[in-house]
Amino acid sequence: MQKHIAVLPGDGIGPEVTEQALEVLKAVEQAFGHQFSYTHALVGAAAIDATGNPFPPETEQACREADAILFGAIGHPKYDNDPKAKVRPEQGLLAMRRKLGLFANLRPVQSYPALSDMSPLKNDRLEGVDLVVFRELTGGIYFGEPRGRSENGESAFDTCLYSKAEIERIAKLAFEAAQRRRKKLTLVDKANVLATSRLWRETVKAMAPAYPDVTLDFMFVDNAAMKLIQQPAYFDVIVTENMFGDILTDEASVITGSLGMLPSASVGDQVALFEPIHGSYPEAAGQSRANPMAAILSAAMLLEYAFGMAEESQAINQAVEQVLAEGFLTEDLNRTNPQTTQAVGSRIAALVKESVAAKN
């Protein structure tokens, strides 16, 4: 199969971890007989430095022409620490979401036995955790109008707005994901208080008969926040609105025990973007000590969600689990005998090729 990928390394450790994700993708090419082509483009601080624009037209064009986007990280201290900066790297990410119509953010969370002692949760609560959150990304209170402050500055207001169409398009993705997984979907809302949540509940409930194999349940956001800590294995697929999803995905991110293990995807009607959830971590840039596994797992998501390559994605996931079991890890996960970013990436790439060769 031939596919084209836009590669946006970004800032800080972004280029380093993206390089390792590409090495693993090239291992997949060799092992499974695929052909991937790549176009590299600038985004974030790197793009500002070169063009003055954090998401220049050339990058937008590269994204639109690709079958999928692999993204690293955005952010640099020279902009973060300058309150007078008129253009900031993060504006590139917002522009990318808006212009490419990336309306759904997917964050899988699973527990790894090798990392159980690093999680703040007790080991018995981590067993069997394997969930994915579908967060609506372009609507809700973050984007609603009107918003502002009163003339005297003593009060402020924001508007939370959703349409039925916005809810239906992300709920469809969530239902379909549940069909491929354990066939359970939880809508998280606040329907006892909010009119928008009642619209979410009515809309998703009306869609349920089209997915008879999926069990749908409903949970208020405060209860969901507690259950993510008390019984995270209860969840399979969660779908929710923008602000609730923002908060819950950050809460869920601590379950694994390391931000360096968490991939994500942002999906639109035409193209999807895949990225690690960690930031640019500029303090570690260029030192080959960043954990590349979130970027590598993002590449695995890209293969499954964008290209329909479930077997290839699973080969990467299994290689990551083997590396974890071996303790062949960067310093965030192995303080006593840390490996370099490149060494971990190369080990995972080699395991992918070895596993496929063994089957053949």
N, C-alpha and C positions, 0 to 999 in steps of 0.2 A: 504494500500500500504506500502511496506517495502522499505526503502531507507537508504543509508549509507552516512554520512557526515564527512569529515575531518575538524577538528576544529583547527585553528591556531590562538590562542589569541594574540600572539606577545608581544609587549612592552607597557610601559606606561599605559594609560587607556584602552588599547586593551583588556586585560583580563576582566576588569569590564564591559565594554559595551557588549562584546561577551557573558558573562554570562547571561545578560538580554535577549539577542537575543535567547539564548538557552532556557531560561525559556518560552519565547513566542512560540518557536517551540514545546516545550513539551506540551503547552496548545493546540496547533493545533493537535498534536497527540491524545490527549484525546478527543478533541471536534469532530474530524472528523474520528477517528478510524484508524489512520495510525500508523506505527511503524518505527521510525527513530533510527538508531544506530550511535554512534559517536566515532571517534578516535581522541584524542588530540595529537598535535605534536608541536615541537618547531620551531620558525622562528625568524629572526632578532637578536637583542641583546641578548635575552634569549637563543637563539641557539648558539651564539658565546660564551657566558659564559659557556655553558655546553659542547660544542663540538668543538669550534673554527671555526665553519662553519655556516654562517647565513641561509643557506638552506641545511641542512644535508641530506644525502641519505635516512635516515629513514623517514624524512618528505616528501621527494619526493615520496617515495613508498606509504606512507599513502594517498597522494593526488591522485596518479594514481589508487589506489584501491577504491577510493570513487566515489559516484555518483555526488557529488558537494563539494565545499570547502567554509567554512565560515571563513573569515580572519578578524583579529582585526586591528592592526596598527603596524608600525615598526619605531624604532628610539629611541636613548638614548643619553643623554648629554655626557656621558663619552666617547662615540665614536664621536659624532658630534663636540665636542669641542677639540678633539685631532687630530691636523693636521698630526701627524705621524702614526695614526692608519692605518695599512695595510689592515685590514678587517673591513668593516662597515655594519651595519644592512641593509641599503638600497640595498646592493648588493644581499641580499637574495630575495628581491622582483624582481629585474631584472633577477636573475637566475631562479626564479619560472616562470616568464612569458616566458622566452626563452625555458626552458626544458619542460614545459607543453604545449607550442605552443599556448599561450593565445594571439590571434591576434586581438581581437576586444574588445574595452572598451565601455561599455554602461553606460551613466549617465542620469538618468531621472531628470527632474527639474519641479516642480509644485509649484503653489502659494497656500498658506493656508490663508484663511481670518483672522484667529486668529493671524497671524504673519505679516499682511500687514503693520503695522506701523513700523516694524523692517527692512523692505526692504528699500534700498536707492532709489528705484523707487516709483513714485507716485502711489497711489492706483488704479487709473483708468487704468494704464498700466499693473497691475498685474492680473486683472480679466480674468479668463479663461486660464491662463498659465499652460500648461501641455505638455511638450516636452521631447524628449529623443535624446541624441547625440550618434551616433555610430562613435567612433574614431578608426581608424586603429592604431594598437599598436606596431607592430614589424618591420615596414619598414620605408621608407622615409629618411629624412636628418639625423635623430638621429642614424640610423644604416648604412647608405650608406658608401661605400668605393670607392675610396680612400678618406682620410681626413688627414689633418696635417698642418704643418707650413713650410714656406720656410726656406732655410738654414740660411738666415740672420735674420730670425724672423720678417721681416717687412710685411709679408702677411700670410694669412691662407686660407684654403679651406675645404669645406665639399661637399659631393656628395648626392644628393637626387635621389633615385632610387626606382622605383616601377615596378612590372610586372603586366600583365593583370590578372593573376591568383590571385594575392594578392588582387587586387581591386574587382574581382568578388566574392570572398568568403565573404568579409564583406558587399558588396552591397546586396548580397542575404539575409543576416540576416536583413539588414535595410528594404528591400522591404517587407519581411515577417512580420516584426514588424509593418510596415505601414498598411498592410492588416488587422492586428488585432486591429489597432487603428483607426485614422480618415482618413486613406487612402491618406496621403499626404507625399511625400518624397522630401527633398531639398538636393541636392548635393552642398556642399560648396567647391570652388576651386579658382584657380587664372589662369584660362585657357587663359586669354588674354596675359599672360606673360610667364608662365611656361610650358615646354613640358610635365612634369609629370602630370600636371593638365589637359592638353588636352587629355592625355591617360585616366585619370579618367573619363572625360566627355564623351569621345567616348565609353568607356566600359560600363558605367552605362546607357547611352542612348540606347545602343544596347540591354541591358537586359530588358528594360522597356516593350516591347511588351509581355513578359511572365507574366507580372503583370498588366493586363488591368484595374483592379479596382483601381490602385494607380496612383494618379496624381504626375508626376515628374516635378520639376522645378530646376533651376540652379541659384546660387548666388555667386558672387565673395566674397572672405573672408572679405575684408574691408567693403563691404556693409552689410554682415551678422553680423559683429561685431556691426555696428550701429543699425541694425534692432533688435538685441537681447535686446537693451536698449530701443529703441523707440517703438517697437511693438512685444514683445516676444511671445504674443499669436498667432502670425502669423504662428509659426512653430509647426509642429507635430513631424516628424522624420527628423533628420539631419544626413547625412553621410559625412565623410570628412577624409582627410589624417592625419598623425600623429601629425605634428607640429601645423597645423591649429586647430586640435581637442584639443590639449593640451591647447592652448590659449583660445579658445572659451568656453571650459567646465569650466575653471577657471572664466571667465567672467560671464557665466550663473549661477555659484554657488552662486553669491551674490543676485540673484533674490529672493530666498526664504527668506533671511534675517538671516539665521544661517547655518554655516557649519555642525552643529549638526543634521541637518535634511536631509542630502544628502547621499543616498546610491549609490553604483555602482556595476557593474559586469565586469569581464574580461572573455571572452568566447574563447574557442578553439575547435578543432575538437573532442576532447575526454572528456574533463572535463571543468567546469566553476567555477570561483572563485568570491565570493561576499564579498564586504567590504564597510565600510563607507569611505567617501573621506577625513575625517579629519585625522590629524596626531596622533601621540602617546601622545601628550600633557603631558609630564612627570611631569610638575609642579602640575598637579591635580591628579596624580596617587595615588591610595589608599585612597582618601578622599571622595569617593562616591558623587562627585558633577559633574561628567561628564554626558553629555546628551547621553542616550543610543539609541535614536530614529533612528539615521542614521544606526546603527548596526541592529536594529530591522527591519527597512525598507529594509535593505540588505537581511535579512532573508526572508522577503516577496518576494523580487525579486528572491531569490533562489527557492522558492516554485513555482513561476510562470514560470520562464525561464528554470530552470533545471528539474523540476518535472512535469510541466504542470498543476499545482494546482492553477488555477486562482481564484476559490472561496475561497480557504484557504488564498491566498495572499490578496484578497480583504478584508477578515475579519480582517487581521492585519492592513491594511491601514485605514479601518473605525475606528478601535480602536484607532489608532494614532490620527486621526482627532478629535475623541471625547475627548481624553486627552488634546489636544490643546484647544478645546472649553471650557473645564473645567478649564483651567489654572493650571492643575496639572503637573508642569514642573520643570526642574532643573534650577539652578541659571542663566544660560545663557539666558533663556527665561522668567524667573520670579524672579526678584531681591527682591521683597518684601516678598514673601512667597515661597521660593524654596523648592523643594522636593529632596530626595536623588536619586541617580542612581537606587538603588534597588527598591525604592518605585514606581518610574515611570515604570520600567520594570514589576513589579508585577501588577500594575494597568492595563497595556495594556494586559498582559496575562489573567487577570480576565475578561476583557471586551470581549476578543476573545471567551472565553468559554461561557460567558453570551449571546452573540449575537447568537451563534449557538444553544444554549439551547432554546432560545426564538423562533427560527424558527421551532424547532422540537416539 
